Amino acid sequence: MTASHDQIKFAYWVPNVSGGLVISKIEQRTGWDIDYNRRLAQIAEQNGFDYALSQIRFTAGYGAEFQHEPVAFSHALLAATTKLKVIAALLPGPWNPAVAAKQIATISQLTEGRVAVNIVSGWFRGEFTAIGEPWLDHDERYRRSEEFIRALRGIWTQDNFTFRGDFYRFSDYTLKPKPAHPLPEIFQGGSSRAARDMAARVSDWYFTNGNSVAEIKKQVDDIRAKARANNHSVKIGVNAFAIARDTEAEARAVLDEIIVKADPEAVNAFGHEVKNAGKASPEGQGNWAQSSFEDLVQYNDGFKTNLIGTPEQIAERIVALKEVGVDLVLLGFLHFQEEVEYFGRRVIPLVRALEAKTAVHAEAAE
Ligand SMILES: Cc1cc2nc3c(=O)[nH]c(=O)nc-3n(C[C@H](O)[C@H](O)[C@H](O)COP(=O)(O)O)c2cc1C
């Protein structure tokens, strides 16, 4: 696997749910309201971030007591910015692809093509039960997501779209207007066998939980080999919880405090739900299947990526991820506005400098 010559992209988690990104009683100077988020989006685009990802949650089973709906919320962030791309989560089941395709096409028209979608397949059974949605087995959820993605793409690119799936049917359907160009990119979240195979067939982007460079490399190699066989190309985004401080000791102390102040009841409740969802995948390798208590304090295993230390250490680790084929780093922070600004000012320029050096070496070798 060779690294891409493109610059690695940066995204941040939109805090459109309450309680921050770690299940801990440590102070998190992060708001979930729209004023905080508009300002955050502006800070992000002024400081080198390319994307923001908003989350879908219908009920809270652990923290995250209040949750704004991601499509409406993403549109508000797009209206407050000029360059940032905003990725709205969609959950097949509650969302129907005809409505989603039209909703996103309109937002794309209104924002010069800056909206994208993240198709999430669901892990929280209690949430589906609460809203009266049938809960499918793990791999069935991915079969449905794949049809959902094929339907979105078909509606966005074809006239007289006809599709006969097990979950969705379209007959001679023409969406007008279609989305603006570039077409909305289609991201997906999940790490199981079914998630990887779906990415290798239909998604533009594969988003995975945090992990070590070696473990991420295994996923990248697997997906890219399969995608090549399918004549498809897919980009890779990796989650990380960043703690960038002037000294490594300060950064490590913050991580220690997050863990010491973790809310055990909420972490265990979350762990119970997600491990059931992961183990439900036949091979037992889904997201969270290997997560420890400490890992679970950050919802998407963000500590495992180890972007914790000085700006220099973090920049080197990001370039190491790029070298195994990662195209985007998705970041969570304790104090979002302050830390997105610090990260953009202190870390991203170091990454760009390292990338430029690598590109010079690569050209010299070619
Ligand atoms: C970056 C990322 C973002 C996700 N966002 C959401 C979300 O907003 N809402 C949700 O219910 N699940 C979300 N998920 C969960 C996945 O869609 C999926 O259900 C979960 O990772 C379990 O997948 P697996 O068992 O196939 O690995 C996200 C996952 C990742 C990696």
The ligand as an SDF file (V2000), in Angstrom:
LIG
                    3D

 31 33  0  0  0  0  0  0  0  0999 V2000
  -16.9150    7.5150   12.3260 C   0  0  0  0  0  0  0  0  0  0  0  0
  -18.1570    6.7890   12.7150 C   0  0  0  0  0  0  0  0  0  0  0  0
  -19.3430    7.5000   12.8810 C   0  0  0  0  0  0  0  0  0  0  0  0
  -20.5100    6.8720   13.2890 C   0  0  0  0  0  0  0  0  0  0  0  0
  -21.6360    7.6160   13.5010 N   0  0  0  0  0  0  0  0  0  0  0  0
  -22.7440    7.0280   13.9910 C   0  0  0  0  0  0  0  0  0  0  0  0
  -23.9000    7.8020   14.2960 C   0  0  0  0  0  0  0  0  0  0  0  0
  -23.9410    9.0210   14.1130 O   0  0  0  0  0  0  0  0  0  0  0  0
  -24.9820    7.1540   14.8060 N   0  0  0  0  0  0  0  0  0  0  0  0
  -24.9980    5.7940   15.0120 C   0  0  0  0  0  0  0  0  0  0  0  0
  -25.9940    5.2660   15.4680 O   0  0  0  0  0  0  0  0  0  0  0  0
  -23.9100    5.0390   14.7130 N   0  0  0  0  0  0  0  0  0  0  0  0
  -22.7910    5.6210   14.2220 C   0  0  0  0  0  0  0  0  0  0  0  0
  -21.6920    4.8470   13.9280 N   0  0  0  0  0  0  0  0  0  0  0  0
  -21.7740    3.3740   14.1230 C   0  0  0  0  0  0  0  0  0  0  0  0
  -21.7340    2.5330   12.8410 C   0  0  0  0  0  0  0  0  0  0  0  0
  -22.6320    2.9180   11.8680 O   0  0  0  0  0  0  0  0  0  0  0  0
  -21.9250    1.0420   13.1120 C   0  0  0  0  0  0  0  0  0  0  0  0
  -23.2300    0.7800   13.5010 O   0  0  0  0  0  0  0  0  0  0  0  0
  -21.0160    0.5810   14.1970 C   0  0  0  0  0  0  0  0  0  0  0  0
  -19.7280    1.0560   13.9260 O   0  0  0  0  0  0  0  0  0  0  0  0
  -20.9600   -0.9400   14.3360 C   0  0  0  0  0  0  0  0  0  0  0  0
  -20.4780   -1.4750   13.1730 O   0  0  0  0  0  0  0  0  0  0  0  0
  -19.7900   -2.8780   13.0050 P   0  0  0  0  0  0  0  0  0  0  0  0
  -20.3400   -3.8150   14.0130 O   0  0  0  0  0  0  0  0  0  0  0  0
  -20.1940   -3.2660   11.6040 O   0  0  0  0  0  0  0  0  0  0  0  0
  -18.3240   -2.6520   13.0940 O   0  0  0  0  0  0  0  0  0  0  0  0
  -20.5010    5.4610   13.5020 C   0  0  0  0  0  0  0  0  0  0  0  0
  -19.3170    4.7430   13.3240 C   0  0  0  0  0  0  0  0  0  0  0  0
  -18.1580    5.3790   12.9380 C   0  0  0  0  0  0  0  0  0  0  0  0
  -16.8900    4.5760   12.7660 C   0  0  0  0  0  0  0  0  0  0  0  0
  1  2  1  0
  2  3  1  0
  2 30  2  0
  3  4  2  0
  4  5  1  0
  4 28  1  0
  5  6  2  0
  6  7  1  0
  6 13  1  0
  7  8  2  0
  7  9  1  0
  9 10  1  0
 10 11  2  0
 10 12  1  0
 12 13  2  0
 13 14  1  0
 14 15  1  0
 14 28  1  0
 15 16  1  0
 16 17  1  0
 16 18  1  0
 18 19  1  0
 18 20  1  0
 20 21  1  0
 20 22  1  0
 22 23  1  0
 23 24  1  0
 24 25  2  0
 24 26  1  0
 24 27  1  0
 28 29  2  0
 29 30  1  0
 30 31  1  0
M  END
$$$$
